[in-house]
Amino acid sequence: MSTFTKRTAMARWRKASSKPLTRNVSSLRYAPLVILWRRSLRNDSWNTLTSTRKALYRCALWVAKARGRISNEKLMKQVLQIVCQLLRSVQSRIASTGEKRARMMLETYGKTHGVFSWAPQVREWLLDSLYVLYLGVNAQP
């Protein structure tokens, strides 16, 4: 790929990614959907989708490319649900897992004569964001 082509491709990507996913409420554009699809392939969030959702997203990409935008409200609603799922990063999944585990531990250890009565520092650990992230990383799948 020549330098000129790389520059124009990067400029197009920056221009498309700086715009919101929806320019207006009534339609979805092709370029941001493609950028999100490629990003999800890179960060492996594409594999979290079911085969039906993958097929629907590919179909939506095709419709957006052929027509320039998606304006059907039912299709837009489904595509936006998929977009929300794709935007969940690995770190956010780890953080949510850690928060669930910390919440469960707070409830379990907070009972009368529980762990907090003889080890009060554990409560501080469970409220610390880095420790919650640690719990999420070490959680069993």
N, C-alpha and C positions, 0 to 999 in steps of 0.2 A: 504494500500500500504506500503510495507516495506521500510526501510530507504535506502537500496541499490537501490531499484527500483526508489525511488524519486530522488536519486542522479544521476542515469544514465539518467532518463528522463530530469532532469534539464540540465545535460551536453549536451545531444542531442539537447535540445532546444537552448542553448547558441551557440552551434556549427552551427546549421541551421540558427539562426537569425543573426549571425555575417556575414554570407555570403550575398552578394547582391542577389536580386531576380533572376537575370539572371547571371549565371556563364559566359556564353558567349552569344553572340547575337543570336545564332541560336536555343536556346531552353530555356524552363522554367522548373524548377525542382519542385518536389512534396512538399518537406518539407517547403520551404518558403511560398508556396501558402497556405498550411494548417495553418501555424502560422498566416498569415495575415487573414485568414478566422476566426480563433478563436478570434483573437484580435478584428476584426470587430463585432463579436457577442457580445463581452464584452462592447465595447464602443458605441454600438447601431448604427454604421454606416451601418451595414448589412440591416437595415430596410429602408434605403434611396434608396435601389436598387429596380427596378421593378421585378416582378416575372420572367420575361423572362431572365433578367440579372442574377438573382439568379440561375436559372436553368442552364444557360450557364456556370457559374462559378463552380457549382457542377459537371457538365459534364466534365469540364476541369480538376477538381480535380481527377475525376475518370480516365480520360485518362492519366494524369500524374502519378497516382499510378500504373495503369496497365502497362504502358510502361516505367515508370521511368522518363519521361520528355515529354514536349510538343514541337514538332518541326515544326508543321504546321504554316506557317506565318500568314494565315488569322485568325486562332484560337488565336494565340499569340497576334495579334493586338487587337482583341476583349477583351481578358483576361486582357491585360495591360490597356485598357480603364477602365475596371471594377476596377482594382487595384488602379488606380489613384483616382477613386471615393471613394473607401474604405479608402484610406489613408487620406482623408479630415477629420480632427478631428472636434469635436464640437467647440473647441476654434477657429479654422480657419473659420468655418461657421459663428460664432458670429462676428469675426473680419471683414470678408468680408461684412456682413450685416451692421456693424457699419461704414465701409468705404463708402459704397454706400449712407448711410443716411447722413454722414458728407459731402460728395461731393455734394449731393442735397441741403443741407443747405448752403454750401458755395456759390453755384450758386444763390440760392434764396435770401440770405441775402446780397450778394455782389453787388446787383443792386444799381443804383444811389439813394441816400437818403435812403438806406436800413438800416438794423440793425447795420452794421459795422460803420456807420457814427456817431451814438450816443452811441454804446457799442463796442468799438474796441477790448475788451478783449475776446469777443465771437470768433473772428477769431483765437486767440491763443488756445482757448479751442478746437476748431474743428481740429486743427493741432496736438493736444496732443494725444498720443497713448492710454493712459488710458481713456481719455474721449471718444475716438472713440470706445473702447471696451465697455464702459458704454452705449453708444448709441446702440451698437449691442445687448447687453443683454436686454435692455428695448424696443427693436423694436417690433412692433406688427407683429404677424405671417401672 
